[in-house]
Amino acid sequence: MRTSRRMDNLAPYLFVEINKKIAAKKALGEEIINFSIGDPDIPTPENVINKICQSANDPSNHRYPETFGLPELRQAIANWYKKRFNIILDPANEILPLQGSKEGIAHMALCFIDPGDVVLVPDPSYPVYTGGTVLAGGEVYYMPLLQKNRFLPDLGVIPEDILRKTKILWINYPNNPTGAVAEIDFFNRVVEFARKYELLVCHDGPYSEVAFDDYKPVSFLQAEGAKDVGVEFHSLSKSYNMTGWRIGMVVGNAEAVQALNTVKSNLDSGIPQAIQYAAIEALNNSQEAIDKHNAIYQRRRDLVIEVLNDIGVEAKPPKAGLYIWAKVPEGYTSIEFTNDLLDNLGIVVTPGTGYGAHGEGYVRLSLTIPDANLVKGLSRLSAWKNDKDKFKAKVRK
Ligand SMILES: *Cc1c(COP(=O)(O)O)cnc(C)c1O
């Protein structure tokens, strides 16, 4: 058997590798504290769960759904975008529900990318922008996200010959993994850039509702003319603790949204309707769960930052998102530090290099860890402070 050539260029999904390592440790009876995965630990809000149960009992939801989603869901998404961002979307052609935004993000490349076409991808970034591009036969050109640029890509340094072959630009704010945020002036510049080089902008914004200290992230679609050049991916996963139910959406430029609908209607048969009704419930009704969850994440964020800084690890409190992007101590690579934390303290973090070469020098800690485990993990980290020189000597041999 010979797998396709496109498989050769596809890296194993980051967390598959990490999970193998954790499983091996657990099999030895070790208690592992996992700071590595961004998957809300708090349950889905009760009103949403009740809606799923109620909808599951209705036989009209037992049959094939439409790829394009229930009209009521597209309307609920339009209403939510209007209320939250004051953006007007046409539910008829500017909104497409997704089986979680990950699949839509990956499939977008199939709509626009032919072999040899270039896709601009941030480095570090969520691995799916690259994975989708590779599966479509496209070429990835990485845009470094550097601390000195507040983790925004420097669009001005991308060579002209690359831009002539470029079809898609990926951006993601509030950002995973750096925790950076973008403001409307950056999005305005992106729109101008996309116009000049005739690119499709794909903004991935699943963390727009996870924000702290009264900070409110903006939407890419709030930029002047954004809908002419781009789309925004959004998800109920992080906003409403619904990762397990698989529902998200893409909104914006009608041509791009319809292209994805055409691809998807050949691949899948839509989102289970009971889940669509749950999404309508989440979007239409009280948003107070969001504030409640953000208060929990904010408290965790502050605890983690305090301990990290206390043990000499440099990290700043993010304004939004679920992650702390921490600098590894002097003398370590990201992988070395990650392995040390796992081998000596039973703590799992994600090495920055898992998100791209420019993640070197960083590790990512997620705030989606139950309080009891968080406290245990932090006390292990605190204790490490006293003998870290010994620890480091052991590691560095
Ligand atoms: C979590 C996440 C997503 C998508 O999650 P879905 O559950 O597939 O909707 C997309 N982009 C980024 C950057 C994420 O962190």
The ligand as an SDF file (V2000), in Angstrom:
LIG
                    3D

 15 15  0  0  0  0  0  0  0  0999 V2000
  -10.0200   26.0360   19.0840 C   0  0  0  0  0  0  0  0  0  0  0  0
   -9.6030   26.7030   17.8260 C   0  0  0  0  0  0  0  0  0  0  0  0
  -10.3670   26.5980   16.6440 C   0  0  0  0  0  0  0  0  0  0  0  0
  -11.5630   25.7760   16.3940 C   0  0  0  0  0  0  0  0  0  0  0  0
  -12.2100   25.0250   17.0790 O   0  0  0  0  0  0  0  0  0  0  0  0
  -13.5110   24.2380   16.6310 P   0  0  0  0  0  0  0  0  0  0  0  0
  -13.8190   23.4840   17.8690 O   0  0  0  0  0  0  0  0  0  0  0  0
  -13.1300   23.3370   15.4940 O   0  0  0  0  0  0  0  0  0  0  0  0
  -14.5280   25.2280   16.2420 O   0  0  0  0  0  0  0  0  0  0  0  0
   -9.9740   27.3260   15.5410 C   0  0  0  0  0  0  0  0  0  0  0  0
   -8.9050   28.0980   15.5660 N   0  0  0  0  0  0  0  0  0  0  0  0
   -8.1470   28.2220   16.6590 C   0  0  0  0  0  0  0  0  0  0  0  0
   -6.9880   29.1300   16.6090 C   0  0  0  0  0  0  0  0  0  0  0  0
   -8.4550   27.5190   17.8120 C   0  0  0  0  0  0  0  0  0  0  0  0
   -7.6660   27.6450   18.8700 O   0  0  0  0  0  0  0  0  0  0  0  0
  1  2  1  0
  2  3  1  0
  2 14  2  0
  3  4  1  0
  3 10  2  0
  4  5  1  0
  5  6  1  0
  6  7  2  0
  6  8  1  0
  6  9  1  0
 10 11  1  0
 11 12  2  0
 12 13  1  0
 12 14  1  0
 14 15  1  0
M  END
$$$$
